[in-house]
Amino acid sequence: MGNPFTSFSFFFFFFFTAIWLTSASPSPSVTLTLIPANSNLSPFKSSPSPPSLDQINAHDKARLIYLDNLIAKTDVPVGSGRQFQQAGNYLVKANVGTPGQTLFMVMDTSNDAAWVPCSGCTGCSSPTLFTLEQSTTFKPLQCGAAQCRQVSNSYCTLSDCHFNMTYGDSSFEALLSVDSLTLASSTIPSYAFGCLKSVTGTSIPPQGLLGLGRGPLSLLSQAGTLYQKTFSYCLPNAKSMNFSGSLRLGPVGQPTRILYTPLLTNPRRPSLYYVNMTGIKVGRRTVNIPPNVLAFDPTTGAGTIFDSGTMVTRLVAPAYVAVRDEFRRRINQPVTSLGGFDTCYSTPIVPPTITFQFDGMNMTLPEENVLIHSTYGTTSCLAMAAAPVNVNSVVNVIATMQQQNHRVLYDIPNSRLGVSRELCT
């Protein structure tokens, strides 16, 4: 099969990733197919040019600013970014309203509230909007509704509940509403979401966002027993123009041969999926990382999370430096930098494996999850980076490139997260 990461252009394929229905029969569990936006199967064939390494770096820095500020219940400061903020995202094909109107909504495991661009929206970038006037089941929520107290930054206009939010380099104002939401063969009849009325900036997902976080307004919470608060995904790598991964909602069909680590709850960032990372190995050597650097701390919000929106794993500086230095020592060749990556090589290398160690399980990364390769020449780089120096993130993020070709299972009822190798093609 060869190395699937022969070009940084694979990030382009993930600018938008569509999720399609694969099962039409009613079931408490549904499996949906992930399609990269610029593959031959994608409806988003006309996406812009692939992002540069600098743009990828800026995307992840902005994402970490967003994650860092989830610690607060106030407005999140706007981070740097442009339209390439959509890099690394995955879309779910959803039908909203009655009759259903199809939208491709970004799947975000670190966000709770859903929102869609609605008719009359000022600043929405998508030509496809949810026409609320055509839905017989659409209803705005009033200020006394429980959901109005659950969403951040809510306020009242007359008797209707609104809320503000920032996301990437954008901010928006939305009317909190309820309507029918259908994913594959399953329907949630009264789903609370934000109906976007005005948007500033360029990084709001064009056709909306569906939160798969852990809060009361997330898909898992609002679905009740439908999916039993269980889901998994397998993210593919971009080795061809015709490939797919999968999102599986519900307990049926989940892997049985899989190792788990406990999910941790952090009240400082309650929506995020925290796990306890105990160490990192480069090859067979566990690198020297001070225990407090990896420690889970519910007081500060520190720890390690799995995230569906960050592209390249980010480690707090002391952890990254320890991994990077051991990686360099093992390669023992001259090092260059490129596009924000500081450990690159101009000649072909055979990298050591990197293993993330968690309570109860290890996640060993093969070469395809460790190296990324430049579009031109033979330069390859360690596909990890330090958290931005201007962000007090205190969060290590296991990102999508390192998750690719793994089945990642979120089992909320049993408070655990599982990872197993799987060819997601």
C-alpha positions, 0 to 999 in steps of 0.5 A: 500500500505504501506510505499514505502520507506522501504529501501534505495535500492529504489535509486538503481532503479533510477540509470537509468530510461528509458522512453518508447513510449506510443503513436504512432500517430502524435501529438503536445503532446506525453506522454512517460513512465518512467521505473526504470533501475532495474525494471523487465521492464528495459533494464538496469537490470545489474546495479551495487549494490545500493549506500550507504547513503554516496554515495547518499550524495556524489552524491548530493554534486557533483550535487550542485557543478555543479549547483553552477558553472552554475553561470559562463560561464567558465569551471565548476570545477570537483566535487567529484563522481564515477559511482553512479553519475548516481543515481537519473537520468531518461533516455529518449528513443530517436532516433538520425539520419537517419535512427534512432539509439536508445539511452537512454539519461539522462533527465536534467532540469538544463542543455541545451545542448544535447550530445551523445557518437559518434563512435570513442569516446575515453573514452566513457563508453557505448558499444552503440554509435551513428554511425555518418557515418551511418546517412544520415542527420548528419552534423557538425556545422561550427564556423559561426553557431549561435549555436556555439555562444550559447554553452559555451566554444566553440572553432574552429578546422579548420572550425568546432565548438567544445566545452568543458564541465565538468559534475560530475567528468568528462569532455569531448570534443565534436563536435557541430553537427546537426541531426534528433532527434525523441521522440515518434511520433515527430521529430525535423529534425535539432537538435543541439547537441554535438557529444562526441569525448573524455571523462575523468572521470566516470559520463558522462551519458553513452548514452548521455544527453538531456537538458530540461533547459531554454536556446537556445539549450534546447529541448524546444527551439529547438523544436520550436512550437512542444511542445509549451515549455510545459512539465510535469513529474510524478516521481514514488516511488520504491514500486515494481519491476513493476511500471512507471511514465510519461513524457508529452511533450506539452500542451495537456493532462496536468492537469487542477486542479493544483496550480501554482507559477511564474517562475523567470528568474535569469540571473546569472543562466539562464537555471535553473527553479527558483521559489520564496519559501516564507517559510517552515512549519513543521506540522502546524508551519511555522519555523523561517527562515530569509527572506534573506535566501530564497530570490530570488536575480538575482544579486547573483544567490540565490533562489530556484530551481526545479531540476531533478538530485538532489536526496534529497532536499538541503537547505542553512544551516540556512533554513535547521537548522530551519527545522531540529530543529523543526522536532526534537522538534516535534519527541522528541526522541533521534537523531542519524546520518547515512550516511551524514544524521544528523536527524535519529531515531532508533525506528519507528516514525510518522513524521510531514508533511513538507510544502514548501510555494511558491508564489501562492501555497503550496507543502505539503509532506506526510511521503513517501517524508519526511522519508527514511529508512535504509536497515537494522534495523528500522532506518529512517532519515529526507530526507533533508540535508544542502548544502555542507559547501564548496560550496557557493551555495546560492541555495535551491534545491527541489529534486526528492525524494520530487517531487515523486508522484507529477505532476510537470508542467513547463509552459514556455509561461505563466512563471509558474510552477505547482505542484499537487499530483498524484500517479505516478504508 
